[in-house]
Amino acid sequence: VTLDRITSESNAGSFVHMIHPNLRGFNIKFSSIKESFDSDLVFFCLPHGVSMDYLREFYDTGVKIIDLGADLRLKDKDVYKSWYGLDHKCPELLEEAVYGIPEIHRDEIKKTRLVANPGCIATSMIMALYPLRHLNIDKDRIVIDSKIGSSASGDSFSASSHHPERSRAIRCYSPIYHRHIAEVEQETGFKVTMAPHAIEMVRGIFSTTYLFLNQPYDEKEIRGIYREFSEQNKFFRVVKQKKGIYRHPDPKILTGSNFCEVGFELDRENRRMVVFSAIDNLMKGAAGAAVQNMNIMYGLEEDTGLKYIGYHPI
């Protein structure tokens, strides 16, 4: 795989390492998206509502596209408008695009030219819920609490991301209608209530999901369901230890890796289950998932370029 170019309208002509100093030594300059190109695949990393200004033009050239924005994630143009407040400019591509969670849509991703990379919070929730979709649970009563690091907000500055305001804060935002809920409901069929919380952490997402069971299940059965899913998907791990300080998933130790870790606790007496899921929002929640999707589209080993363990300590 050869990197052809990196585009940025606001930084065109500048060296990439001036914005991303960790990339010193590559000596690549930003170019404009409007310049001609002959790439085989394009990663779109644009805000929602902006990608669709370019999607049709690029798609018609025959290139493969992985869109890390939100413009292709929802299959229904009316649903898209209800959540994003915009009329979709290329609704015909919504059905064409494959929702890019390989653990669910691997076979479809192999055949498509158009992948919609999932939202980072949506990924953490879907990975916890999807393996449980056949259980007899109250599918209209799913409650999720997500803790999100500041990097999930992107690189634009705001008062809420200013360090003196963010430091030591636990701040709930979009507690009723967060847009990633639409992705979870589309992919799992569950009705979800989710409240995200911005915390001081820079990288990582930790989601706690509360499920209400219509019949009793034992721990061995739930563990078996998750273990089977883990055996089929190399970036999914079940974490449920009886000793140590990392008995459940923790985004801290996943930093820099493409893994999603899931754990759970059962309350058999009250027929409740609590599921914990953790990811690095910049890896499994964004760039790592995009590379994983690219590997599948080109028939490469799924973990090519992604064989990193989490950083610890950090």
N, C-alpha and C positions, 0 to 999 in steps of 0.2 A: 504494500500500500504506500503510495507516494502522495504527500501533501502538495497540492497544486497552488493554492492561494488561500488567504484569509481576508475576508472583506469587512470593512467598517466605513460607513458613510462619514462619521465624525472624525475618524482618524486616518483616512485614506492618505497614503504617502508616508506615514510615520512607521518606524520600526515597531514590530509587535512587542519587542521586549521593553519598549518605553511604557507600555500600558501593563504588560504582564512580565515583570522583571525575572520571574522564574524561568522564562524562555530565552534568556540570554544565550548567545552562541548559535542560534538558528538563523539569524540575519535575514528574516523575512519581513517585508513591508506589507502593511494593510493596503488593499486595493478597494475599488468601488464595486458594488454589486452590478453596476451598470456596464462595467467593462466586459468585453467579449471573453468567453471562456470555452474550454474544451474538456472539462472534467467529466468523469464517468458518474460521479455521485456528488451531491451537494447536501451539506448539513445546513438547514435553515435555523438560525438562532435569533429570531426576531420577535418583538412583542406581538401579542395577539392583535389581530386586525391589520398587521403589516405584512405578514407572510403571504396572505392571499392576494396582495398586489403583484406578487411575482410568481406564484405557484404555477398558474396556467402557462405562462411564457416559458418557464424552465421545463415543465413537464412535457410540453409539446416538442421539445428538442430531443426527447428520448432518454434523458439522464434519469438516474435513480435519485430519489429525494427522501431524506429523513428530516422531518420538521420537528424541532424541539419546542416550538411554540404551541399554542392552543388551537390553531385554526383548523386542524383536521381531526381533532380527537373525538368530536361528537358526530354521530352518524346522521342526525336529523337537523336540517337547516333551521327549523323552527325552534328546536331545543337550543341550538347554538345562539340564536337571537335572544331567547328568553334569559340565558345566563350571561351573555356578553353584550347585549344591547346593540348588536350590529347585524345588518343584513349580510349574509355570506356572499362574496363576490364570485365564487366558483363552487356552488353547491354540488355540481356534478362530480366533483372530486371527493366528496365526503364518503360516498359509498365505495369508491375506488381505494381509498386509504385504509390501511390495516393498523389497528390500534397496537402500538409497539411494546406490549409485554410478551416477550418470547415464551414465558412459562405458560401462557394461555394460547397464543396465536402463532406458534413457531412455524407450523406448516404453511400458513397463509403468508407469513413474512418471507419465506423462501421464494415465493412466486411473484411477489408484488414489486412494483417500482416506486411505491409511495407508502411511507410509514409515518404514522403520527406518534412521535415519542410521548409517553404518558406524563402527566404532571407528577411532581415529586411527592407531594403529600398523598395523591391518589395511589401512587405505587405502593407506599407503605401500608395503606388501608386495603387495597385489593389483594396484595400478597398474603395478608392475614386472613382475609375472608374467603377468597376463591376456593381454596381446598375444602372448605366447610359447606359448600353450597348445597350438598345433598343431605345434610343433616336436618333433622326435624327441629328447627329453631323458629322463633318468631321473626320472620324475615321483614316485617314492617316495624321492627323495634330494635334497631341497631344504633348504639350510641358510641361515638368515638371522640376521644380527646387526643389532640396531636400537639406535641411540642416541637417547635421549628427553629433552627438556627438562622442567623441574620443573612447568610449568603443566599438563602432561598428567596430573598426579596430582590435579587439582581444587583447591578452595580450603580443604580441611580440613587442619589442621596435624598433623604427626606428627614423631617424632624424626628420621626419615630425610629430611624436607623442611626441617628446621631449618638455617638458613644455615651455622653452623659445621660441621655434619655433611655438608652437601651440597657446600659449597665445595671445589673441587679434587678432588672424588671422581669415580670411575668405578665405579659399583656395579651389579653384575648382580642382577636379581631375577626370580623366576618363570622360571628358565632352561629348564624342561622343559614345564610345562603353563600357559603364558600363555593366557588366554581368547581373545585375538584370533586364535590359531591356528585355532580352530574356524571363524571367518568366512572365513579364507583358504582352508581346505580345502573349505568349502562352495561358494565362488564360483569356484575355479580347478580343483578336482578333484585338486590336487597334495597329496602328503603332505609336511608341513612340520615342520622342527625350527627353533625360533626362540628366541634368547636376547636379551631386552631389557636395556639398560644405562642407568641414570640417570646423567646427566652434569650439569655445572654450568650449561649453557645453560638459559635460561628458556623460550623458545619454539622449537619445531622438532623434527622427527624426521628422522633419516638412517638408512636401511636399506641394508645391503649383503647381496645375495643371491648365493649360490654355486650354480651349476647345472652338472650333469655331462651332457655331450652324448653321444648314442648314434651320432652321425654328424658329420662335419665341416661347419661352416658358415663362410662368410666374412663379414667385417665389413659389406660392402655389403648383404648379404641381411638381416642383423639390423637394420641402420640403416633399411632400407626398411620392415621390419615396424613398427618404432616410428614412423617418419615417417608412414606411412599412418594409424596410430592417432591421431597428433597432428593430422593434417589433418581427422579426423572429430570431434575433441574439443578445444575451444578452450582448456581449462585444462590440457592435457597438453603438455609440451614435452620434446624430446629435446636433451640437452646432451652434446656430445662434441667439445671443442675441443683443438687441438694446441698452443696457446699461452695464456699468461696463468695467473693463480692460480686461476681458477674453471673448470678444464678439465672438471670433473664437477659434478653437482648439489651444492648447498650450501644447507642450510635458512636460513643467515644472511641471504642476499639474497632469500629468499622471505617474510620476516616481513611480515605484513600483507596478503599476497596469497592468492588462491585457487588458485594454480598448483601442479601437481605436476611436478617435473622428474625425468627418468630418463636415465641414461647407462650405458655398459657398456664392458667390455674383454674381448676374446677371447683365450684361450690355445689356439690351434689344435693345437699339438703334443700337449697333454695332454687335448684335447677338454673344456675347461672354459670357463665364462663367468662373469664377475662383473658383476652389475647393481647400480647405485647409484640410489636414489630419495630425494627430499627433499620435504618439505611443511612448512608452518606448521601445527602440530597444532591451533591454535585457529581456523584458517580452513578450508583444504581438509580438515583432520581433524575439524572440528566445525561451527562456526557458518557458515562460508562454504559448505560442502557443503549445509547445511540450507537456506540461502537459494537456492542453485542448484536444489535439489529443489523448493522452493516456486515458483520461476519456471517450472519445467517443468510443475508441476501446474496452474498458472493460464494457461499458454500465453504467458508473457512471454518476452522474449529471455533466454537462459540466463545471460548475464553482467550482467543488470540489478542494480545496486547492488554489483557485484563487480569493477568495472573499475579495480582498484588494482594498481599495481606494487609490488614489494617495497621496503622501506625500506633505503637504503644511502647512506652508512655508518650503522651503528647500534651 
